């Protein structure tokens, strides 16, 4: 669905092999502008709806309530697992600890970033982070 979900080979330091720490993976993920950009998904109304979104987007916003000024932000666990596996195989004892830490930190950082953007612009996330397929197609042309 999204071109940025191609698995990248790790750039590790000598002697580090293919292993990576949670901090390194978070830095790598958040430094990718397309990957770290939240996407508003209007079709998601509850957590059960989130199970069917597949590998993309990595960070998504849903459940926007303009009257209350609230929203939900989630990190896609399937996407994190897909992106993490080239660096840390699932059979690595640290895999689940790293995955959980990555999801927690990305959610915290993304939520704070979205809140700051809302304060600066006065716009809710459904406007700020709406995914427009037409705009993306024009950028690729």
C-alpha positions in Angstrom: 0.0 0.0 0.0 2.7 2.5 0.9 6.1 2.4 -0.8 8.0 3.2 2.4 7.2 -0.2 3.9 10.0 -1.9 1.9 12.3 -3.6 4.3 15.6 -1.7 4.6 18.8 -3.4 5.5 20.2 -2.3 8.8 23.2 0.1 9.0 24.9 -1.2 12.1 28.2 -0.4 13.5 31.1 -2.9 13.2 30.7 -5.9 15.5 27.1 -5.2 16.1 25.8 -7.7 13.5 22.2 -7.3 12.5 21.0 -6.5 16.0 19.8 -3.0 16.8 18.6 -1.3 20.0 15.2 0.1 20.6 16.7 3.6 20.7 18.5 3.1 17.3 15.3 1.8 15.7 13.2 4.6 17.1 15.7 7.2 15.8 15.8 5.5 12.4 12.0 5.3 12.2 11.3 8.9 13.3 13.9 10.3 11.0 11.9 9.1 8.0 9.5 11.8 7.2 7.0 9.7 5.3 7.1 6.8 7.8 6.7 9.0 10.9 3.9 11.1 9.5 0.5 10.2 11.1 -2.4 9.5 8.8 -6.0 10.1 9.7 -8.2 7.1 9.1 -11.9 8.1 9.2 -13.2 4.6 8.9 -11.9 3.5 12.3 -14.3 4.0 15.1 -13.1 1.6 17.7 -10.1 -0.6 18.5 -11.7 -3.6 16.8 -11.6 -1.7 13.5 -7.8 -1.3 13.9 -7.1 -5.0 13.5 -7.7 -4.9 9.7 -5.5 -2.1 8.6 -2.6 -4.2 7.5 1.0 -2.9 7.3 0.3 0.8 6.7 0.3 3.4 8.0 2.8 3.2 10.9 1.1 5.9 12.9 -2.6 6.6 12.5 -5.2 8.9 14.0 -8.8 7.9 14.5 -11.8 8.6 16.7 -11.6 12.4 16.3 -14.3 14.2 18.3 -14.2 17.9 17.3 -16.8 18.9 20.0 -14.7 17.4 22.8 -11.4 18.3 21.1 -10.1 14.7 21.4 -8.6 12.0 19.2 -6.9 8.6 19.4 -3.4 8.0 18.0 -2.2 4.4 17.6 1.0 2.8 16.4 0.5 -0.1 14.0 2.1 -3.1 15.6 2.1 -5.1 12.3 4.1 -2.3 10.7 6.6 -2.1 13.6 7.1 -5.9 13.5 7.6 -5.8 9.7 10.1 -3.0 9.9 11.9 -4.4 12.9 12.4 -8.0 11.7 15.4 -7.2 9.4 17.2 -5.8 12.4 16.0 -8.1 15.2 14.6 -11.5 14.3 11.5 -12.6 16.2 13.5 -15.5 17.7 15.9 -13.0 19.4 15.1 -12.9 23.1 15.1 -9.1 23.0 12.6 -8.8 20.1 9.4 -8.3 22.1 11.0 -6.0 24.6 12.4 -3.8 21.7 9.1 -3.9 19.8 7.1 -2.9 22.9 9.5 0.0 23.7 9.5 1.2 20.1 5.7 1.3 20.0 5.5 3.1 23.4 8.0 5.7 22.5 6.7 6.4 19.0 3.2 6.7 20.4 4.4 9.2 23.0 6.5 11.3 20.7 3.8 11.3 17.9 1.1 12.3 20.3 3.1 15.2 21.7 4.0 16.3 18.2 0.3 16.2 17.1 -0.8 18.1 20.2 1.9 20.8 19.5 0.7 21.0 15.8 -2.9 21.4 16.9 -2.0 24.2 19.3 0.1 26.0 16.6 -2.5 25.7 13.9 -5.8 25.4 15.7 -6.8 22.5 13.4 -7.8 19.1 14.4 -5.9 16.0 13.2 -8.7 14.9 10.8 -7.8 18.0 8.8 -4.0 18.1 9.5 -3.4 14.5 8.7 -6.0 13.5 6.1 -4.5 11.2 3.5 -5.2 12.4 0.0 -4.4 9.8 -2.6 -4.6 12.4 -5.4 -1.9 14.6 -3.8 0.4 11.6 -3.5 -0.1 10.6 -7.1 0.7 14.1 -8.3 3.9 14.2 -6.2 5.0 11.0 -7.8 4.4 12.2 -11.3 
